[in-house]
């Protein structure tokens, strides 16, 4: 009976390797806050800050993180070093990606390779592989300097020794790789990993496939990629690729060359049934892609527009819907619609290629057209600015596990019960709302949301213990008030009447 009980727990329990996301941060607005954690544990989504202590380390758009099966943070990386759950460089975790680029950029705590990191659990269960791309400066015949990516490397973290026991081991150093489009997915056996990378060549180029199994990492095959135009320098760093949550599809998008979609076989890594869609064409040179939790819709962005493509349509161009356009927000730089990542809460999160105080998300990505509910600037960063940082996670959940958990709620967009109440009066109100809160709060942030979760007001307030809010211009309805300070949320509701 005990064995049966343990087996049931194993089958039912959902792996939470992607339940804590590390975001880069600009520390200037809030000294000591170098980064943020978006935590999906406890059936809620919480955003809170941390710092690196006395180091100058930062996190930019080259980053990845991994948790244990229960959602506790294990390690994260920024292309320069490997960090543990205490936010410190772990033993032998320094000097990742050595060379001139490391020396130039890692003194600022960043390594400039978009999506150039993957953290994958070793199929043996003994540790974690860190796959990373190493770039070098090359001077051409005219004396100008360019960046190329000849090396695919790995480092290895041992669970038992709690340190990095292998570092900067070259897997493939023959061909130039594209920046970005670096993706992985579980093998059909749910133990091993497939890894996809692209070789850049102005005359062709191809897809390089690698397999990680109990014997280590090996090159599997080079595959003749059909969209040769997308494998040139102009698309390097420009877009994204991903596997569908059910593992049956692979998609790749560059706004300069369009969308590529394939059927995918997790047993053999075979790609088939190639479909291409010219969408946006001459868009911005930064673009993003994600696939909905039900694997029906592909979302693509070119900075200015967010489009949905319905894969149930026999001809892809018949399934294209515009679901969002950049609204001109600059906080402080244009908060464009670019890189995406599906979350464990069944939402798709989107960041800008610029530093921004907010992030977008698609609230219901399984729904068609405008019903997907695109929330532009819907998630505010209450402490500082995110420089276009978003983790590069593979699909972790297969073999009977739910792709994501739609019951995860949020402190920032969907109301949940909070243990601390605010005193709001008069309530209902037609013009002014008084908000009382503890006087000893530090760096207090006020958030007002309507009942649908749309943020209508978000800014700092002083520490006096009370705030007078004008609601004259609010529409009649129910609103949620949150006062956020020191990772504590005080919440209550009020009714606006005409």
N, C-alpha and C positions, 0 to 999 in steps of 0.2 A: 504493500500500500504506500509506503514511503517513497519507493522508487517511482511508482505511478504518479504520485503527487509532484515530485521533482520534475518528471518528464512533462507534465501538464504545464508547470510554471515555465519551463524552457520553451514550449511551443507557443504559449499565449503571450509571454513577455515580449515587448517590442524592443529591439536594439536601439540604443540612443547615442550612437557614435557621433552624430551631428547636432546634439542638443545644446551646445554652447558655441556661439560664433564670436570670433574676435574681430573687432573693427579698429582700423587705424584712426588716429585722432590728431588734430592740431592742438598742441598743449597751450598755445598762447592765451586763448580766452579764459581757460581755467588751469592755472599752473598746478602741476602735479597729476593732471589727468592726461596720460599719454595714450590711453586706449579705452575701449568700451567692450563689454560683454553683453551679447543678446542671449539670454538664457531661456530655454523652452521647458525646463523642468518644472514639476509641481503643477502641471495642467494650466500654466499661465506663462505669458511672455513678459520677461522683465529685462530692462536695460539698466546696467549699472557700470560705474567707472572703475578703473584701477590704474596704477602707475608702476613704473619700472624701478622706482627708488632713485638712486643717484646717477644712473646711467643715462645716456643720450639715445637709447634705443627707441625706435618708432615702428609702426606697421603701416605699410602703404598697400598698393594694389597687388603685390606679390605676397600672398599669405595663405595659410591653411591651418586647420586645427582638427583635433580628434579627441573624443571622449571615450571612456570605457563603456561597457554594455549598458550601464545604468545611468549614463548621462553626466558623469563626473569628468571634468576636464583633465586630460592627461598631458598633452603636449600641443604646442603651436609653433609656427615658424614664420619668419619674415624674409626669407631668402638670404639672410646674413648669419643667422644663428638659430639654434633649437632651444626652446624654452619649456620649462615644466609648469606644473599647475600653480606654483608659487610666483609665477611671472618673472623668474630668474633664468639666466642661461644655465642649462644643465651641464653636468660634468662632460667635458670634451665636446660640447655643443657649439663652441665658437668657431669662427673662420670657415663658415660654409661658403661655397662658391668662391674660392680664392682667385686672386688676379687683380688686374688694374681696375676693373669695374667695381669689385668689392672695396678696394682701397679708396676709391673716389666717393662711392655712395654710402657704404655701410658705416662710415663715420657719422652719418646722419641717421643711421638705423634703418635704412631702406635699401632694397635691391630691385632695380628697375626692369623686371621681366613680368609682364602681365600674365597672370594665371600660371606662373612657372613653378608651382609647388603642389605636390600631392602627398598626403599622409595616409598610408594603407596598412592595416594590420597584417602581419606575417601569417601566411596560411598555417604555419606550424603553431601559432599561438604564443610564440616566445618573445615577440617584440613588434616593432612598427618600422616599416620602410618609409623613408622620406625620399621621394623622387624630386629632383630639382634640375633646372636648366641653368647652365653656366654660360655667360656671354663674354665676349672679348671685343676689344676695339681693334678695328682694322683700318689702316690708312691706304686709300686708293692712290692711283697714279697722279691724281691732281692734288694730293696732299690733304684732302678732306678726310675726316674720321667717321666711320660707320660702326654700328654695333651688329655683330653676328652671334649666332647661338650654335656653336659646333658640338658642344658637349651635353649629353644627357647623363646625369650622375645619380647616385643614390648614397644615402647615409642610413645607418641602422641603429635603432634605439633598443636596448635590451631591457625587458621588464625586470628580470631578476637582479641585474646589476644596477638598474636605474641610472644608466649613462649611455652615451653614444659610443658604441664599440667599433663601428666602421664609419668612415667619413670620406666624402668626395670621391667615391669609387666610380670610375667611368664605365657606363654601360655602352654608349655609342658615341664616338667622337670623330666620325668620318664625314658626315654630311651636315650642312647648315639646317637648323630647325627653324620653324616659324615660332614666333612668340605667340602665346595664347593657344587655344584649341587643344589643350593638354587635358585628357579625360581618361577615366578608368571605370570599370564595371566588374562586378562579380562574374566569374565563370559559372556555367550551368550547375557545377557541383557545389556552388555557394561557399567555396573555400578559397579557390585561386582567384587571381585578378587578370583581366585584360587591361592593357594600357595602350592608348592611341596617341601618337604624335605625328607631326607632319614635317616632311623634308621640303625645304623651300628651293625652288629652281626656276629661273626665269624662262627656261626652255621646257619645263615639265613639272617635275616634283611628284611625290607620292606619299602615301600613308604608311608609316612605319608602325607595326604592331609588336607589342612585347607581352610576355606572359610571366606572371609571378606565381610560382608554385612552391612546394616544400623543398625543392632543390635550389631555389633562388630566382634570379631574374635572367631571362634570356630573350634575345631577339627572335620573334616568331616568323614574321614574313614582312616583305615590302609589297604593298598593294597599289596597283595602278589606279590612282584616283581620277574619276572622270572629269571633274571640273578643274582643269589645269590652270585656268585663269586665276582661280582663288588661291593658288599656291605660289604666288609671286610676292615680292617685297611689299607691295601696296596693301595687301591684306594681312600681313604679319602684325600682330597686336591689335588688329582692327575689329575682330569679332569674337564669337564664342561657338562652342560645340557642346553637345550633351547627349546622353542616352536617355531614353524614356524611362519613367519610373517602373514600368512593367518589364523592361529589358528587351522589348521587341523592336525598338527603333533606335536609329542613330541619326542625328541632324547636325548640320553645320551651317553657319550663317556669317557672311561678310556683306555689309551693305553695298559694297562696290561690285560684287559679283553674284549676289542672290542667295537663295536658300536651297540647300541640298538635303534630301531626305532618303533614308535607306531602311529596309527591313534588316534586322540584326539577329544573328544566331549566337546565343551565349555559349553554346557547346563548341562551335568551330571558329567563332569570330567572323564568319562569312557575312559580307554585306551584299544585299541584292535588292531588286525592284527599285532602282534609282529613279527618283523624281526630282525635278529641278523647277524652281519658281523664280522668275525675275521679279523681285519685289524691292521697291525703293530705287534700285539701280544706282544712281549717283548720290547716295546719301552721305552723311557725315562719316568721317574715317574711324569712328568708334561705334560699335553696334553690339547688341546682346541677343541672347536666345535662351528660352526655357520651354519645357514641355509640361503640360498640366498633369496633376496627379492621376487622372484617369487615362492619360496617354492619348487623348483625343485631339487636343489643341496644341499647336505650336505658337509661341509668342516671340515676335522679333521686334527689335527696336533699332532706330538709327540716330538716336539723340533727340530728334524732334517729334517722332511719331512712334506709337506702339500699335502693332498690328497683330491680329489673331488669324491663324490659318487652321481651318477645320479639315482634319485628315480623313474624315468620313466621306468627303467629296471625292469623286473619281478623278476630277480635274482640280488640282490644288487652287488654281486661280478663281474657281467658283466659291471657294471657302474663305476668301480674304475679307476681313472686317477691320475697320479702323476703330480701336477702342480707347485711344488716348492721344492727345497732342500736347507738346510742351507748352505750358501756360505762361512762360516768361519769368518765372520765379528765379531770383538771384539771391542766395543767402550764404555767403556773400557773392559767390560766382554762379553762373547759370546752372540750375539744377536740372540738367538734361536727363533723358530717359535712356540708359545705356545697359550696363551689365546686370545679369539676373542670376538668381539662385533659388530653387524651390526649398521651402522650409519644412521642418517636421510638423508644422501646424497646418499644412495643406495650402499655405499662401505662397505666392511667388514674390520675392523681394527684389527691388531694382535700385541701383545706385547710379549716380552721375559719374562722368569722367572728370568732373571738377570737385573741388572742396565744397561741401554743402552741410547745412545744419539739419537736413532732413533726408528721408529716404522714401521712395515710392513702394507700393505693393499692390498686387492683384488679390483682392479679398476672396473671390470665388472663381478661381481659374478653371474649374470644371464646367462653368456655364458659358453659353454661347453669346457672342457679341457683347453688347453693353452690360448684359446681366453678369459678366465676370467681375464688375465693380472695381474698376481701376481707381486707386486712391493716390492721387498725385500729392507728394509731400505729406503723406498720411502718417508717417512715423517720424517724430521729431527727436533729434539728439539733444537731450536736456543739459548736457554738460559742455559740449564743444563741437568741433567740426570734423566730419568724416571726409578724407581725401580721396573718395572713390574706391574705398576698400570693401571687398566682399569675399567670403571664403570660397574656395574651390573644392566642393564636396562631391564624391561619387554617389551613386545610388547604393545605400547600405542595406535596405530591407527587401529580402526575397523569401522564398520558401514558406509561404503562408503568413508572413508578417504583413501588417497593414503598411502601405506606402507612407502614410502620414497620419497624424492624430488631429482630426478636425475639432476635438473638444478642447484643445488648448486655447485659452482666452488671453486677454491682453490687459496690461495696465494702461495702455495708451490708445486703444481704439474700441474694444468691446468691454462693457462694464462687467466687473466681477465684484464679489463681496470683499471688502477691505476691513480689517479689524479696527481701523481707526476712523472715527467719524468726524466730519466738519460740522460746525454750527453755522447754518445758513438762514438768513432772515432779511426781510419778510419772505415767506415762501407759501404760496405763489407770490410772484411779483410781476409788475408791469414795466418798471423803469430802472430800479436800483436793487442790487443784491449785496448784502453785507456778509463777508466771509471771515469767520474767526478761526484762528489756528494757533498752536503753541508759539510763544514768543522766542524760544531758544533755537528755532530752526535755522540752519545755515544754508546759504545759497538756495533760496526757495523758488520753485518754479510752479506757475499756475497753468493748468491745462483745462480748457472747457471743450466738451464734446457734445454733439447732439445725440439723439437716441440711436441713430444709425452707425455711430462711431466716427463721424466726420469731425475732425478738429476744427473748431471755429475761432479759438484763441489760445495762444501759447506764448508765454513770456515770463521773465523773472519778476518777482515782487520783493518788497523789502521784508525785514525781519520783525516788524512791529507787532505782529500777532493779529492784525486785522487788515482787511482790504475791502474797498468799496468799488464794486464792479457795475458799470453802466450796461444795461441790457436793452436799452431803447430800440436798437436796431436788430435785435434778435427776433426771429420768427416765433410765433406761439408754439409751445411744445415742451418736451421734457429734455433737460440737459444734465450732464454729469460734470461735476467739479472735482478736480484732483489737485491737491497741493503736494508737491514732491520735494523731499529734502533728505539728504543722507540715506538714500536707498529706502526711505520710508514714504508710504503714500497715504494721505488723508483724503477721504473721498465721501461725497454725498451727492444728492440730486436736488434740483429745484425745477419748478414749473414756471415757464414764462407765459403770461396771459396778455391779451391785447387790452 
